[in-house]
């Protein structure tokens, strides 16, 4: 009698463990708070081809991008991949966008989120369905891809992500604020 109950608990535990480590791919949305700043991101992602970037080439792009000097030109608007390459510098948005451009692979997503869930700072990286599963590509802090399955639950928490012609809101992002009703009609 105890054996079936233990087996059921073990199955439930394993199912919940797999759920916890699953990659949050978000829900499709029509807009995000960053849309007015991300024209260069949208146009770069839309221009990506159907190349299945080989992992060794992605490793090389990560290594090169990590070597670029950190430089923030504008807080929300990334520079183009061509500007990043010619200056060999950029912020997290610019470096990530450069790696996506070099990969020329539509299986990549540009992500805005928190590198640590307790952080108040936003960060940008790429999420890529590579040959070994989902990988985080963060050339700002790492010179090699990180396996999502090996990350802790409080690491690389996505808020919004972008793919060619698509936008996503993730579990860590607050839903669009609903307009509060006002008793006085002129303020909320």
KOLNU-645725 format. One record per residue: x, y, z of N, C-alpha, C in turn. Coordinates in steps of 0.02 Angstrom, whole numbers, plus 50000, padded with zeros to 5 digits. Example, Ala and Ser with C-alpha at 12.3 -4.5 7.8 and 13.67 -1.06 7.14 Angstrom:
<bafis>
<<50660; 49716; 50390>; <50615; 49775; 50390>; <50660; 49835; 50390>>
<<50642; 49888; 50354>; <50684; 49947; 50357>; <50645; 50002; 50394>>
</bafis>
This chain:
<bafis>
<<50041; 49940; 50000>; <50000; 50000; 50000>; <50043; 50063; 50000>>
<<50098; 50061; 50036>; <50141; 50120; 50039>; <50179; 50129; 49974>>
<<50195; 50076; 49939>; <50233; 50080; 49877>; <50198; 50121; 49824>>
<<50133; 50110; 49808>; <50099; 50152; 49758>; <50098; 50226; 49776>>
<<50090; 50241; 49840>; <50090; 50311; 49862>; <50158; 50342; 49852>>
<<50211; 50305; 49869>; <50279; 50331; 49859>; <50294; 50341; 49785>>
<<50273; 50295; 49744>; <50283; 50301; 49672>; <50246; 50362; 49645>>
<<50184; 50372; 49668>; <50145; 50430; 49646>; <50179; 50495; 49667>>
<<50205; 50497; 49728>; <50240; 50558; 49751>; <50304; 50569; 49711>>
<<50340; 50516; 49696>; <50401; 50522; 49656>; <50385; 50548; 49586>>
<<50333; 50522; 49555>; <50312; 50545; 49488>; <50293; 50619; 49491>>
<<50255; 50638; 49542>; <50234; 50708; 49549>; <50295; 50753; 49558>>
<<50342; 50732; 49600>; <50403; 50771; 49612>; <50443; 50780; 49547>>
<<50452; 50726; 49509>; <50489; 50730; 49446>; <50454; 50775; 49396>>
<<50388; 50771; 49393>; <50350; 50813; 49347>; <50358; 50886; 49365>>
<<50354; 50902; 49430>; <50363; 50972; 49451>; <50434; 50995; 49440>>
<<50483; 50952; 49449>; <50553; 50970; 49437>; <50564; 50987; 49364>>
<<50536; 50947; 49319>; <50542; 50961; 49247>; <50507; 51025; 49229>>
<<50450; 51039; 49261>; <50414; 51100; 49247>; <50454; 51161; 49270>>
<<50486; 51155; 49328>; <50524; 51211; 49355>; <50584; 51227; 49311>>
<<50615; 51177; 49281>; <50674; 51190; 49242>; <50658; 51204; 49168>>
<<50595; 51201; 49150>; <50575; 51214; 49080>; <50587; 51288; 49064>>
<<50606; 51302; 49003>; <50618; 51371; 48982>; <50552; 51407; 48973>>
<<50545; 51466; 49003>; <50486; 51508; 48995>; <50491; 51542; 48927>>
<<50450; 51520; 48880>; <50451; 51549; 48812>; <50402; 51605; 48804>>
<<50365; 51622; 48857>; <50321; 51680; 48856>; <50256; 51670; 48819>>
<<50215; 51722; 48823>; <50151; 51724; 48788>; <50154; 51778; 48736>>
<<50128; 51764; 48677>; <50128; 51812; 48623>; <50088; 51874; 48642>>
<<50115; 51933; 48629>; <50081; 51997; 48643>; <50086; 52043; 48582>>
<<50043; 52092; 48580>; <50044; 52140; 48524>; <50094; 52195; 48533>>
<<50111; 52211; 48597>; <50159; 52265; 48609>; <50193; 52254; 48676>>
<<50250; 52288; 48685>; <50287; 52287; 48748>; <50308; 52358; 48764>>
<<50329; 52371; 48825>; <50351; 52439; 48843>; <50413; 52463; 48805>>
<<50450; 52417; 48773>; <50511; 52436; 48739>; <50502; 52449; 48664>>
<<50443; 52439; 48638>; <50433; 52442; 48565>; <50458; 52507; 48534>>
<<50446; 52564; 48567>; <50466; 52628; 48536>; <50542; 52637; 48532>>
<<50579; 52596; 48568>; <50652; 52601; 48568>; <50686; 52547; 48524>>
<<50650; 52495; 48507>; <50681; 52435; 48479>; <50673; 52427; 48403>>
<<50666; 52481; 48366>; <50661; 52476; 48293>; <50719; 52440; 48262>>
<<50780; 52454; 48286>; <50840; 52421; 48259>; <50840; 52346; 48275>>
<<50814; 52329; 48332>; <50810; 52258; 48350>; <50760; 52223; 48305>>
<<50701; 52254; 48296>; <50650; 52223; 48253>; <50675; 52214; 48182>>
<<50708; 52265; 48155>; <50731; 52260; 48085>; <50787; 52208; 48079>>
<<50832; 52204; 48128>; <50886; 52154; 48126>; <50857; 52083; 48131>>
<<50812; 52072; 48178>; <50782; 52005; 48186>; <50743; 51985; 48124>>
<<50709; 52033; 48093>; <50670; 52017; 48033>; <50715; 52001; 47973>>
<<50777; 52025; 47975>; <50823; 52013; 47919>; <50860; 51947; 47925>>
<<50854; 51913; 47982>; <50891; 51851; 47993>; <50867; 51797; 47945>>
<<50915; 51758; 47922>; <50900; 51704; 47875>; <50883; 51639; 47910>>
<<50883; 51586; 47871>; <50865; 51520; 47898>; <50928; 51479; 47913>>
<<50983; 51513; 47923>; <51045; 51479; 47940>; <51037; 51442; 48006>>
<<51058; 51380; 48010>; <51063; 51345; 48074>; <51135; 51353; 48095>>
<<51147; 51404; 48136>; <51215; 51420; 48156>; <51248; 51361; 48192>>
<<51307; 51340; 48168>; <51342; 51286; 48203>; <51367; 51311; 48271>>
<<51365; 51267; 48321>; <51384; 51285; 48389>; <51455; 51312; 48393>>
<<51502; 51284; 48355>; <51570; 51310; 48359>; <51575; 51381; 48333>>
<<51534; 51399; 48284>; <51533; 51468; 48258>; <51501; 51515; 48309>>
<<51447; 51492; 48342>; <51415; 51532; 48395>; <51465; 51544; 48452>>
<<51502; 51492; 48470>; <51554; 51501; 48522>; <51604; 51555; 48502>>
<<51623; 51557; 48439>; <51670; 51608; 48415>; <51639; 51678; 48418>>
<<51576; 51685; 48398>; <51542; 51750; 48402>; <51538; 51773; 48475>>
<<51523; 51727; 48519>; <51520; 51744; 48591>; <51588; 51768; 48616>>
<<51640; 51733; 48597>; <51708; 51752; 48619>; <51726; 51821; 48594>>
<<51712; 51834; 48530>; <51727; 51900; 48501>; <51685; 51954; 48533>>
<<51619; 51943; 48539>; <51574; 51992; 48570>; <51593; 52007; 48642>>
<<51614; 51957; 48678>; <51635; 51967; 48748>; <51696; 52012; 48750>>
<<51738; 52009; 48699>; <51798; 52051; 48697>; <51785; 52123; 48679>>
<<51725; 52139; 48653>; <51709; 52208; 48638>; <51706; 52249; 48703>>
<<51730; 52310; 48699>; <51727; 52356; 48757>; <51655; 52371; 48774>>
<<51638; 52376; 48838>; <51570; 52394; 48858>; <51563; 52470; 48851>>
<<51513; 52490; 48813>; <51500; 52561; 48802>; <51426; 52570; 48788>>
<<51393; 52612; 48829>; <51322; 52625; 48819>; <51314; 52693; 48785>>
<<51291; 52691; 48724>; <51280; 52752; 48685>; <51214; 52784; 48705>>
<<51161; 52745; 48707>; <51094; 52768; 48728>; <51066; 52716; 48775>>
<<51029; 52736; 48827>; <51006; 52686; 48875>; <50956; 52635; 48846>>
<<50912; 52654; 48801>; <50861; 52608; 48777>; <50870; 52588; 48704>>
<<50902; 52630; 48664>; <50908; 52617; 48593>; <50976; 52585; 48578>>
<<50975; 52524; 48551>; <51040; 52492; 48536>; <51070; 52520; 48473>>
<<51135; 52518; 48468>; <51167; 52536; 48404>; <51159; 52477; 48357>>
<<51171; 52489; 48294>; <51164; 52436; 48244>; <51221; 52385; 48251>>
<<51212; 52325; 48227>; <51267; 52276; 48228>; <51329; 52302; 48191>>
<<51318; 52339; 48138>; <51375; 52366; 48100>; <51414; 52417; 48142>>
<<51379; 52460; 48180>; <51413; 52507; 48225>; <51452; 52470; 48280>>
<<51421; 52418; 48307>; <51453; 52379; 48359>; <51517; 52347; 48333>>
<<51513; 52319; 48273>; <51571; 52285; 48244>; <51627; 52335; 48228>>
<<51609; 52392; 48199>; <51661; 52440; 48179>; <51694; 52473; 48240>>
<<51656; 52486; 48293>; <51685; 52517; 48352>; <51712; 52466; 48402>>
<<51695; 52402; 48391>; <51713; 52348; 48437>; <51693; 52365; 48508>>
<<51633; 52395; 48514>; <51607; 52413; 48580>; <51531; 52416; 48577>>
<<51500; 52410; 48636>; <51428; 52415; 48640>; <51405; 52393; 48709>>
<<51341; 52406; 48723>; <51313; 52384; 48786>; <51282; 52315; 48777>>
<<51245; 52291; 48826>; <51217; 52223; 48822>; <51170; 52215; 48763>>
<<51132; 52267; 48747>; <51086; 52263; 48689>; <51126; 52258; 48624>>
<<51176; 52301; 48618>; <51215; 52303; 48556>; <51256; 52239; 48546>>
<<51287; 52214; 48599>; <51326; 52152; 48592>; <51282; 52093; 48574>>
<<51224; 52087; 48607>; <51179; 52032; 48593>; <51152; 52037; 48522>>
<<51134; 52096; 48502>; <51107; 52106; 48434>; <51161; 52089; 48382>>
<<51224; 52107; 48396>; <51279; 52090; 48351>; <51286; 52014; 48344>>
<<51283; 51978; 48399>; <51289; 51905; 48396>; <51231; 51876; 48355>>
<<51170; 51900; 48366>; <51112; 51876; 48327>; <51123; 51889; 48253>>
<<51146; 51948; 48236>; <51159; 51967; 48166>; <51211; 51920; 48135>>
<<51265; 51907; 48171>; <51318; 51864; 48145>; <51293; 51792; 48137>>
<<51250; 51769; 48183>; <51224; 51701; 48179>; <51178; 51692; 48119>>
<<51140; 51744; 48102>; <51094; 51742; 48045>; <51046; 51682; 48051>>
<<51019; 51673; 48112>; <50978; 51614; 48128>; <50912; 51637; 48159>>
<<50857; 51621; 48126>; <50791; 51642; 48152>; <50769; 51604; 48215>>
<<50809; 51557; 48238>; <50793; 51521; 48299>; <50816; 51559; 48362>>
<<50837; 51620; 48353>; <50863; 51659; 48409>; <50810; 51709; 48432>>
<<50808; 51722; 48496>; <50765; 51774; 48525>; <50808; 51824; 48562>>
<<50789; 51887; 48555>; <50820; 51941; 48593>; <50779; 51949; 48657>>
<<50812; 51947; 48715>; <50777; 51946; 48779>; <50796; 52007; 48820>>
<<50745; 52036; 48853>; <50756; 52087; 48904>; <50731; 52058; 48969>>
<<50773; 52060; 49020>; <50752; 52031; 49084>; <50800; 52049; 49139>>
<<50804; 52006; 49188>; <50848; 52016; 49246>; <50898; 51958; 49247>>
<<50962; 51976; 49252>; <51014; 51925; 49255>; <51007; 51886; 49321>>
<<50987; 51920; 49373>; <50969; 51890; 49438>; <50900; 51917; 49455>>
<<50856; 51874; 49477>; <50786; 51896; 49488>; <50780; 51951; 49539>>
<<50829; 51959; 49584>; <50825; 52011; 49635>; <50854; 52078; 49611>>
<<50880; 52079; 49551>; <50910; 52140; 49524>; <50857; 52191; 49503>>
<<50873; 52254; 49511>; <50829; 52307; 49487>; <50848; 52330; 49417>>
<<50905; 52306; 49393>; <50929; 52327; 49327>; <50905; 52278; 49273>>
<<50883; 52305; 49217>; <50867; 52263; 49160>; <50931; 52245; 49124>>
<<50929; 52189; 49089>; <50987; 52165; 49052>; <50961; 52133; 48988>>
<<51002; 52130; 48936>; <50983; 52099; 48873>; <51030; 52042; 48856>>
<<51002; 51989; 48828>; <51040; 51931; 48806>; <51000; 51896; 48751>>
<<51026; 51842; 48725>; <50991; 51802; 48675>; <50972; 51735; 48704>>
<<50918; 51708; 48679>; <50897; 51640; 48695>; <50896; 51604; 48628>>
<<50930; 51547; 48625>; <50938; 51512; 48562>; <50925; 51438; 48570>>
<<50884; 51411; 48525>; <50872; 51338; 48524>; <50928; 51308; 48483>>
<<50981; 51288; 48517>; <51040; 51260; 48485>; <51035; 51185; 48478>>
<<51087; 51154; 48454>; <51086; 51082; 48443>; <51080; 51040; 48507>>
<<51097; 51070; 48564>; <51094; 51034; 48627>; <51036; 51056; 48672>>
<<50993; 51099; 48646>; <50937; 51125; 48686>; <50942; 51201; 48691>>
<<50901; 51229; 48736>; <50900; 51302; 48745>; <50964; 51327; 48777>>
<<50992; 51381; 48748>; <51054; 51411; 48772>; <51044; 51486; 48782>>
<<51075; 51512; 48834>; <51078; 51584; 48845>; <51143; 51608; 48814>>
<<51138; 51659; 48772>; <51197; 51689; 48741>; <51203; 51760; 48768>>
<<51250; 51771; 48813>; <51259; 51836; 48845>; <51331; 51859; 48837>>
<<51346; 51891; 48780>; <51415; 51912; 48767>; <51439; 51969; 48811>>
<<51395; 51999; 48851>; <51417; 52051; 48897>; <51457; 52021; 48955>>
<<51434; 51964; 48980>; <51466; 51934; 49039>; <51499; 51866; 49026>>
<<51483; 51833; 48971>; <51508; 51765; 48959>; <51536; 51758; 48889>>
<<51588; 51717; 48883>; <51618; 51705; 48818>; <51595; 51640; 48787>>
<<51551; 51603; 48821>; <51523; 51541; 48795>; <51449; 51538; 48812>>
<<51410; 51501; 48772>; <51339; 51493; 48787>; <51329; 51457; 48854>>
<<51273; 51473; 48886>; <51255; 51440; 48949>; <51194; 51396; 48937>>
<<51196; 51334; 48962>; <51139; 51290; 48955>; <51084; 51311; 49003>>
<<51024; 51324; 48977>; <50968; 51345; 49019>; <50955; 51294; 49073>>
<<50960; 51230; 49056>; <50945; 51177; 49104>; <50992; 51178; 49165>>
<<51049; 51210; 49158>; <51098; 51212; 49214>; <51093; 51276; 49254>>
<<51050; 51323; 49234>; <51042; 51386; 49270>; <50994; 51378; 49329>>
<<51005; 51418; 49380>; <50959; 51417; 49437>; <50895; 51454; 49420>>
<<50843; 51444; 49459>; <50778; 51475; 49444>; <50779; 51552; 49450>>
<<50828; 51580; 49484>; <50831; 51652; 49493>; <50881; 51685; 49445>>
<<50907; 51647; 49397>; <50955; 51673; 49349>; <50924; 51682; 49280>>
<<50941; 51736; 49247>; <50917; 51751; 49180>; <50841; 51744; 49175>>
<<50807; 51787; 49213>; <50734; 51788; 49214>; <50710; 51834; 49158>>
<<50678; 51805; 49106>; <50655; 51847; 49051>; <50592; 51887; 49070>>
<<50589; 51949; 49046>; <50529; 51990; 49053>; <50493; 51994; 48986>>
<<50531; 52011; 48934>; <50505; 52015; 48866>; <50555; 51985; 48818>>
<<50531; 51956; 48764>; <50576; 51931; 48713>; <50547; 51945; 48644>>
<<50592; 51944; 48596>; <50574; 51964; 48527>; <50606; 51915; 48478>>
<<50567; 51896; 48429>; <50590; 51856; 48373>; <50567; 51891; 48310>>
<<50586; 51867; 48253>; <50566; 51900; 48190>; <50490; 51906; 48187>>
<<50465; 51968; 48192>; <50393; 51982; 48186>; <50351; 51961; 48245>>
<<50382; 51941; 48301>; <50344; 51919; 48359>; <50371; 51950; 48423>>
<<50325; 51959; 48471>; <50343; 51987; 48536>; <50311; 51942; 48590>>
<<50346; 51936; 48646>; <50322; 51892; 48699>; <50330; 51925; 48767>>
<<50282; 51913; 48812>; <50287; 51933; 48882>; <50298; 51870; 48922>>
<<50344; 51872; 48969>; <50361; 51813; 49009>; <50333; 51820; 49079>>
<<50337; 51766; 49117>; <50309; 51763; 49184>; <50335; 51816; 49232>>
<<50396; 51840; 49221>; <50425; 51890; 49266>; <50400; 51961; 49253>>
<<50365; 51971; 49196>; <50342; 52039; 49178>; <50272; 52051; 49206>>
<<50261; 52111; 49229>; <50195; 52130; 49253>; <50148; 52138; 49194>>
<<50086; 52115; 49199>; <50039; 52127; 49144>; <50028; 52202; 49134>>
<<50006; 52221; 49075>; <49994; 52291; 49061>; <49948; 52320; 49114>>
<<49967; 52377; 49140>; <49929; 52408; 49195>; <49858; 52426; 49172>>
<<49811; 52407; 49213>; <49742; 52424; 49199>; <49728; 52493; 49227>>
<<49695; 52533; 49189>; <49679; 52601; 49211>; <49634; 52598; 49273>>
<<49656; 52628; 49327>; <49615; 52630; 49388>; <49559; 52681; 49379>>
<<49502; 52665; 49408>; <49446; 52712; 49405>; <49456; 52765; 49458>>
<<49437; 52825; 49442>; <49444; 52881; 49489>; <49376; 52906; 49511>>
<<49371; 52921; 49574>; <49309; 52949; 49599>; <49299; 53019; 49572>>
<<49352; 53054; 49554>; <49348; 53124; 49536>; <49352; 53136; 49462>>
<<49369; 53085; 49423>; <49368; 53090; 49351>; <49427; 53124; 49319>>
<<49470; 53159; 49357>; <49526; 53193; 49325>; <49594; 53166; 49346>>
<<49595; 53118; 49389>; <49658; 53087; 49408>; <49645; 53017; 49436>>
<<49698; 52978; 49437>; <49690; 52909; 49463>; <49736; 52898; 49521>>
</bafis>
